[in-house]
Amino acid sequence: MRPTRSRAALTALTCVTAGVVLLATAGPVAAHVGIDPRSAEAGSWARLTFRVPDERPDAATTKVEVVLPAGRPLASVSVRPVPGWTVRTEKRHLDQPLVDDGKKTGEAVSRIVWTGGRIGPGEFQEFDVSLGPLPEHGEQMVFKTLQTYDDGEVVRWIEQPAANGTEPEHPAPVLALTPAAGTDADEASATREPSGAASGEAGTDAPNVSAPVAASGGGDSADVTARVLGGAGAAAGLAGLLAAAATRRRAAKRSPGPRGW
């Protein structure tokens, strides 16, 4: 019975080892500028947090620029002060004025720029923005973001998700617009604009896509996949250990006791 127990224990050890290796090799992966929450109700107000990590081991982030979609002007945009950082907003003239609380405005914020602070290697900083009202129609809003390092390097997080859902190398923060409460889903779907139009690429506010882009790692999908596989390996290892224990118990029951018992 000993060979059987040894094989069961070896199988369990192999499964556990495989799970640990997968978890260890799953990270860290390069992060990217994120947005929270990732969705908001159309026509509502939203408080968005832009999370900016520093990905360079020998350079610090000293400037962050968020470009608001040109095709989705917002009547009101306000920012939350960040200690150590100076913020300024740029505005553009609107051909059609916006109405906010019964008041018309002929301009809208087109870009938010944070400078003066520092995000060191291995650190991240969050920048809060309150804005609205959000567009009542459309699928999403794309906030193209530029990240500048103290060595002069600029990383442009401006690429939109592919039609098949594949994440690009330098994805822009995207806010999905969900139908307002009480809106018929079919009607809302019929009135939505194509994702390209909803992104607000038109206009001079968009960063130069053809400019050199700094190399960066992939997105979070690889990290998630690897962790799932690692978890599965660990689970399989646990099952192997349980099987080995059960084998030992069965062997003990079948083994004859000392003579005279």
C-alpha positions in Angstrom: 0.0 0.0 0.0 3.0 2.3 0.5 3.6 2.8 -3.3 -0.1 3.9 -3.7 0.2 6.5 -0.9 3.5 7.8 -2.3 2.0 8.3 -5.8 -1.1 10.1 -4.3 1.2 12.4 -2.2 3.4 13.1 -5.2 0.4 14.0 -7.4 -0.9 16.4 -4.7 2.5 18.0 -4.3 2.8 18.5 -8.1 -0.7 20.2 -8.3 0.1 22.5 -5.5 3.5 23.4 -6.9 1.9 24.2 -10.3 -0.7 26.5 -8.7 2.0 28.4 -6.8 4.1 28.8 -9.9 1.2 30.2 -11.9 0.4 32.7 -9.2 4.0 33.7 -8.9 4.4 34.3 -12.6 1.1 36.0 -13.0 2.4 39.3 -11.7 3.2 41.9 -11.5 2.0 43.0 -15.0 2.2 46.6 -16.2 -0.8 48.6 -15.1 -2.4 51.5 -17.0 -4.4 54.6 -16.3 -7.8 53.5 -15.0 -11.2 55.0 -14.2 -13.6 54.3 -11.4 -16.5 53.7 -11.7 -16.3 52.2 -15.2 -20.0 52.9 -15.9 -22.6 55.6 -15.1 -26.2 56.2 -15.9 -26.8 58.3 -19.0 -28.0 61.9 -18.2 -26.8 61.7 -14.6 -23.9 63.3 -12.7 -20.8 61.3 -11.9 -17.7 61.5 -9.7 -14.9 59.9 -11.6 -11.5 58.8 -10.2 -8.6 58.6 -12.6 -6.0 56.2 -11.1 -2.5 56.9 -12.5 0.3 54.4 -11.6 4.0 55.0 -12.3 5.4 52.2 -14.4 9.0 53.3 -14.7 11.6 51.9 -12.3 13.9 55.0 -12.7 11.5 57.9 -13.5 8.7 59.7 -11.7 5.4 61.0 -13.2 5.2 64.8 -13.0 2.3 65.7 -15.2 -1.1 64.2 -16.0 -3.5 65.4 -18.7 -7.1 64.2 -19.2 -8.8 65.2 -22.4 -12.6 65.4 -22.3 -14.5 64.0 -25.3 -14.9 66.8 -27.9 -18.1 65.4 -29.1 -19.6 65.1 -25.6 -19.3 68.6 -24.0 -20.3 68.9 -20.4 -22.0 71.9 -18.8 -20.2 71.5 -15.4 -16.7 70.1 -14.5 -15.1 70.5 -11.2 -11.9 68.9 -9.7 -11.0 67.8 -6.2 -7.7 69.4 -4.9 -4.8 66.9 -4.6 -2.1 67.8 -2.1 1.1 68.8 -3.8 -0.5 69.1 -7.2 -1.6 72.2 -9.1 -4.6 71.8 -11.5 -5.8 73.9 -14.3 -8.6 73.5 -16.9 -8.7 74.5 -20.5 -12.0 75.5 -22.2 -13.3 75.7 -25.7 -16.1 77.6 -27.4 -19.3 75.7 -28.2 -21.3 76.3 -31.4 -24.4 75.3 -29.5 -24.7 76.5 -25.9 -25.4 74.0 -23.1 -28.1 74.5 -20.5 -27.3 73.8 -16.8 -30.0 74.6 -14.2 -31.7 76.9 -16.6 -28.5 78.8 -17.4 -26.8 78.7 -20.8 -23.1 78.4 -21.2 -21.2 78.9 -24.4 -18.0 77.1 -23.4 -17.0 73.8 -21.9 -13.9 72.3 -20.3 -11.9 70.4 -22.9 -8.8 69.4 -20.9 -7.7 69.0 -17.2 -4.0 69.3 -16.4 -2.3 68.3 -13.1 1.3 69.4 -12.6 3.8 70.1 -9.8 3.4 66.8 -8.0 5.3 63.6 -8.2 4.3 59.9 -8.5 7.4 57.8 -7.8 8.3 54.4 -9.1 5.9 51.8 -7.7 3.4 54.4 -6.6 0.1 55.7 -7.9 -2.1 58.8 -7.5 -5.8 59.3 -7.8 -7.4 62.4 -9.3 -11.1 63.0 -8.7 -13.4 64.9 -11.1 -17.1 65.7 -10.7 -18.9 66.3 -14.0 -22.3 66.3 -15.6 -24.9 66.0 -16.7 -23.7 63.1 -18.8 -25.0 62.6 -22.3 -28.4 61.1 -22.5 -27.5 59.0 -25.5 -24.5 57.1 -26.6 -22.6 54.0 -25.5 -19.5 55.4 -23.9 -17.2 58.4 -23.2 -13.5 58.1 -23.9 -11.1 60.2 -21.8 -7.7 60.2 -23.5 -4.9 60.7 -21.0 -1.3 61.8 -21.3 1.3 60.8 -18.7 4.6 62.7 -18.6 7.7 61.5 -16.7 10.5 63.7 -15.3 12.9 62.4 -18.0 10.6 64.0 -20.7 9.0 60.7 -21.8 5.2 61.0 -22.6 3.0 57.9 -22.5 -0.3 58.4 -24.4 -3.2 56.4 -23.1 -5.4 57.1 -26.1 -6.4 53.8 -27.8 -9.9 52.6 -27.8 -11.0 49.0 -27.2 -11.2 46.9 -30.3 -14.6 45.8 -31.7 -13.9 42.2 -30.5 -13.2 43.4 -27.0 -9.4 43.0 -27.2 -7.6 45.5 -25.0 -5.0 47.7 -26.9 -1.5 48.3 -25.7 -2.2 51.8 -24.4 -6.0 51.9 -23.6 -7.7 55.1 -22.8 -10.0 55.3 -19.7 -13.5 54.5 -20.9 -16.8 55.3 -19.1 -19.7 53.2 -20.3 -23.1 54.9 -20.4 -26.0 52.8 -19.1 -29.7 53.5 -19.9 -31.4 55.8 -17.4 -33.7 54.1 -15.0 -37.2 53.5 -16.5 -35.9 53.8 -20.1 -37.0 51.0 -22.4 -33.9 49.0 -23.2 -34.8 48.5 -26.9 -35.5 52.2 -27.3 -32.3 53.2 -25.7 -30.4 50.7 -27.9 -32.0 52.1 -31.0 -31.0 55.7 -30.1 -27.4 55.0 -29.2 -24.7 56.3 -31.5 -21.9 54.1 -32.9 -19.0 53.8 -30.5 -16.8 55.7 -32.7 -19.1 58.8 -32.7 -19.6 58.5 -29.0 -15.9 58.6 -28.3 -15.6 62.2 -29.3 -12.5 61.8 -31.4 -13.3 64.9 -33.5 -11.8 68.2 -32.6 -8.4 69.7 -31.7 -8.5 68.5 -28.1 -7.5 65.0 -28.9 -3.8 64.1 -28.4 -1.7 63.4 -31.5 -2.1 59.6 -32.1 0.8 59.5 -34.5 3.3 60.7 -31.8 5.8 58.2 -30.5 4.4 56.0 -27.7 6.4 54.6 -24.9 6.5 50.9 -24.6 4.2 49.4 -21.9 3.1 46.0 -20.8 -0.3 44.4 -21.5 -3.5 45.0 -19.6 -5.1 43.3 -16.7 -6.6 40.4 -18.7 -3.4 38.3 -18.6 -3.1 38.8 -14.9 -6.6 37.7 -14.3 -6.2 34.6 -16.5 -3.0 33.6 -14.8 -4.5 34.0 -11.3 -7.6 31.9 -12.3 -5.3 29.1 -13.6 -3.2 29.4 -10.4 -6.3 29.1 -8.3 -7.4 26.0 -10.3 -4.0 24.4 -9.7 -4.1 25.1 -6.0 -7.6 23.6 -5.8 -6.4 20.5 -7.7 -3.5 20.2 -5.3 -5.9 20.3 -2.3 -8.0 17.7 -3.9 -4.9 15.5 -4.3 -4.0 15.9 -0.6 -7.5 14.9 0.4 -7.4 11.9 -1.9 -4.0 10.8 -0.4 -5.5 11.1 3.1 -8.5 9.0 2.1 -6.1 6.3 0.6 -4.2 6.1 3.9 -7.4 5.7 5.8 -8.6 2.9 3.6 -5.2 1.2 3.8 -5.3 1.4 7.6 -8.8 -0.3 7.7 -7.6 -3.2 5.4 -4.4 -3.8 7.3 -4.7 -6.7 9.8 -4.2 -5.8 13.5 -1.7 -7.5 15.8 -2.3 -11.2 16.6 -4.7 -12.0 19.3 -6.9 -9.0 18.6 
